[in-house]
């Protein structure tokens, strides 16, 4: 079944958990995430990021995401992740997505406000929620291993977050407080007091990007301080690749179907563990 972003975040707030938001730009990851959600019984956000267009167009994977979510008894949100402009977000809405993130974080502040408010206005016409972003996180959603570490100079300012939410009307706010996109090369240092300040100032649920690779304790502490949505992709995709490589190395395996099934199973194990951690089931 499909639910709205606001409903999913309200569930997270009510139960004191964070909602897993998993990018699924290849079919094995999609099937794995559907199965993982069904095994855990909590809402999950299925995402497709604009940066993944080089791997899979939203018009190709999007209808499959919508169809599998509708068929399932588990609740899902269909979310455009890191949309760079309204045109791309509209492409997601056209194939059945009901939620979007507009990422104007690298634009000048006033331009970010204007672009985000424009997307919110369009989404409200359709009854959809919108996630905005303020502050900058290094790396990218493709898991680029060359990214650096979190830069405190790019962290989100609480007073600016207050102004941003008031002027844009976003449903949730992605903020920078110590995580980075992609693979961690150094131990992250999450600024938990800043999360508290941002939650109080913004008045909306907070979103963690760069959620792959943190410890269970780091997830739990972030949730306790007010994070209600955590994005995930890199380590699930790596788990799929590791499982596929192991299967392909077997001499008796001569058909791709076996490799694809192994990749699905590998991603499913990883995503299930992630969802269970965020939901307090592990």
C-alpha positions in Angstrom: 0.0 0.0 0.0 1.1 3.6 -0.5 1.0 6.2 2.2 2.1 9.8 2.4 5.4 11.2 3.7 3.7 13.0 6.5 1.9 9.8 7.6 5.2 7.8 7.6 7.0 10.5 9.6 4.1 10.7 12.1 4.4 6.9 12.6 8.1 7.4 13.3 7.4 10.2 15.8 4.7 8.2 17.5 6.8 5.1 17.9 10.2 6.9 18.6 11.9 5.4 15.5 13.3 6.6 12.2 11.8 5.6 8.9 14.3 3.8 6.5 14.5 5.6 3.1 16.2 3.2 0.7 17.3 4.1 -2.8 16.5 1.3 -5.3 17.9 2.2 -8.7 18.2 -1.5 -9.8 15.5 -4.2 -9.7 17.3 -6.5 -7.2 17.5 -3.7 -4.7 13.8 -2.9 -5.1 12.7 -6.5 -4.6 15.0 -6.8 -1.6 13.6 -3.6 0.0 10.0 -4.7 -0.5 10.7 -8.1 1.1 12.7 -6.4 3.9 9.8 -4.1 4.7 7.3 -6.9 4.7 9.4 -8.8 7.1 9.7 -5.9 9.6 6.1 -4.5 9.5 7.0 -0.8 9.6 6.6 1.9 6.9 9.5 2.3 4.4 10.3 5.0 1.9 11.3 3.8 -1.6 13.5 6.3 -3.3 15.0 7.1 -6.7 17.7 9.9 -6.8 18.2 12.1 -9.8 21.9 11.2 -9.7 21.0 7.6 -10.5 19.5 8.5 -13.9 22.8 7.2 -15.5 22.1 3.8 -14.1 18.3 3.7 -14.4 15.7 6.3 -15.6 12.9 7.1 -13.2 10.5 6.3 -16.0 11.8 2.7 -16.1 12.3 1.8 -12.5 9.5 4.1 -11.1 6.5 2.2 -12.4 7.9 -1.1 -10.9 8.4 0.7 -7.6 4.9 1.9 -7.6 3.4 -1.4 -8.7 5.2 -3.5 -6.1 4.4 -1.0 -3.3 0.7 -1.0 -4.3 0.6 -4.8 -4.4 2.2 -5.2 -0.9 0.3 -5.1 2.4 3.1 -3.1 3.9 3.1 0.7 3.8 5.4 2.5 1.4 6.1 6.1 0.4 7.3 6.7 -3.2 9.9 9.5 -3.0 12.0 11.4 -5.5 15.4 11.8 -3.8 17.7 14.7 -4.4 15.6 16.2 -7.2 17.6 19.2 -8.5 14.6 21.0 -10.0 10.8 20.9 -10.4 11.0 19.4 -13.9 12.7 16.2 -12.6 10.3 16.0 -9.6 7.3 16.3 -12.0 8.8 13.3 -13.9 8.5 11.3 -10.6 5.0 12.5 -9.9 4.0 11.5 -13.5 5.0 7.8 -12.9 3.2 7.6 -9.5 5.6 9.0 -6.9 3.8 10.8 -4.0 6.7 12.6 -2.3 9.8 14.5 -3.2 13.0 16.0 -2.0 14.1 19.2 -3.6 17.9 19.7 -3.0 18.8 23.4 -3.3 21.5 23.1 -0.6 24.3 24.1 -2.9 22.4 27.2 -4.2 22.6 30.6 -2.5 20.3 30.7 0.5 17.6 32.9 -1.0 17.5 30.9 -4.2 17.2 27.6 -2.2 14.2 29.2 -0.4 12.5 30.2 -3.6 13.1 26.9 -5.4 12.0 24.9 -2.4 8.8 27.0 -1.9 7.9 26.5 -5.5 8.1 22.7 -5.2 6.1 22.8 -2.0 3.4 24.8 -3.7 3.2 22.3 -6.5 3.2 19.3 -4.2 0.4 20.8 -2.0 -1.8 20.9 -5.1 -1.4 17.1 -5.3 -1.5 16.5 -1.6 2.1 15.4 -1.4 4.9 16.1 1.2 8.2 17.7 0.4 11.7 17.3 2.0 14.0 20.3 1.7 17.7 20.5 2.5 19.8 23.1 4.2 23.5 22.8 4.9 25.9 20.8 2.7 27.1 17.2 3.0 30.1 16.1 1.0 30.2 13.0 -1.3 27.4 11.9 -3.4 24.5 9.4 -3.5 26.4 7.1 -5.9 28.7 6.0 -3.0 31.8 7.8 -4.4 34.7 6.5 -2.4 36.8 9.7 -3.0 34.6 11.9 -0.7 36.1 13.5 2.3 34.9 13.9 5.8 32.1 16.1 7.3 33.0 19.8 7.4 31.6 21.6 10.4 31.7 24.9 8.4 28.9 23.4 6.2 26.7 22.3 9.1 23.1 23.6 9.2 22.5 26.7 11.2 19.5 26.4 13.6 18.3 30.0 13.1 18.5 29.7 9.4 16.6 26.4 9.6 13.8 28.1 11.5 13.6 30.8 8.7 13.8 28.2 5.9 11.0 26.0 7.2 8.8 29.0 7.9 9.2 30.4 4.4 9.0 27.2 2.5 6.5 25.0 4.4 8.5 21.8 3.9 7.3 18.6 5.6 10.8 17.5 6.6 14.3 19.0 6.7 17.5 17.3 5.6 20.3 18.8 7.6 24.0 18.6 7.9 25.3 17.6 11.3 28.2 15.2 10.7 27.3 12.6 8.1 28.6 12.4 4.5 27.3 10.6 1.4 29.1 7.4 0.3 31.7 5.3 1.9 33.3 6.5 5.2 37.1 6.5 5.3 37.3 8.0 8.7 35.1 7.6 11.8 32.1 10.1 11.6 31.5 12.5 14.5 27.8 13.3 14.7 26.9 16.5 16.5 24.0 15.3 18.6 23.4 18.7 20.4 23.1 20.3 17.0 20.4 17.8 16.1 18.5 18.9 19.2 18.8 22.5 18.3 17.8 21.9 14.7 14.7 19.9 15.7 13.6 22.6 18.2 14.2 25.5 15.8 12.7 23.9 12.6 9.7 22.3 14.2 9.7 19.6 11.6 11.1 16.0 11.4 14.8 15.9 10.6 16.3 13.8 7.8 19.8 12.2 7.9 21.5 11.8 4.6 24.7 9.7 4.3 23.1 7.0 6.6 25.1 4.1 5.3 27.9 2.8 7.4 27.0 4.1 10.8 27.0 2.0 13.9 23.7 0.9 15.5 24.5 3.2 18.5 25.0 6.1 16.2 21.6 5.5 14.5 19.9 5.1 17.9 21.4 8.2 19.3 20.5 10.2 16.2 16.9 9.0 16.5 16.7 9.9 20.2 17.8 13.4 19.3 15.1 13.9 16.7 16.0 12.3 13.4 12.9 10.6 11.8 14.1 9.6 8.3 17.4 8.1 7.4 18.6 7.6 3.8 20.4 4.4 2.8 21.9 3.1 -0.4 25.7 2.6 -0.6 26.1 -0.3 1.8 23.0 -2.1 0.4 24.3 -1.8 -3.1 27.7 -3.1 -1.9 26.0 -6.1 -0.2 24.3 -6.9 -3.5 27.6 -6.7 -5.3 29.5 -8.8 -2.8 26.8 -11.5 -3.0 26.7 -11.4 -6.8 30.5 -11.8 -7.0 30.5 -14.8 -4.6 27.8 -16.5 -6.7 29.4 -15.7 -10.0 32.6 -17.2 -8.8 31.1 -20.7 -8.4 32.1 -22.9 -11.4 28.7 -24.4 -11.7 27.0 -21.0 -12.2 26.7 -20.2 -15.9 23.4 -18.1 -16.0 22.9 -14.6 -14.7 19.6 -15.4 -13.0 21.5 -17.2 -10.2 23.7 -14.1 -9.8 20.7 -11.8 -9.7 19.0 -13.9 -7.1 22.1 -13.8 -4.9 22.3 -10.1 -5.3 18.7 -9.7 -4.2 19.3 -11.9 -1.2 22.4 -10.0 -0.2 20.7 -6.7 -0.4 17.7 -8.0 1.5 19.8 -9.2 4.4 21.5 -5.8 4.6 18.3 -3.7 4.3 16.4 -5.9 6.7 19.1 -5.4 9.4 19.1 -1.6 8.7 15.3 -1.3 9.0 15.2 -3.4 12.2 17.9 -1.2 13.7 16.0 2.0 13.0 12.7 0.4 14.3 14.3 -0.8 17.5 13.8 -4.5 16.5 17.5 -5.3 16.7 
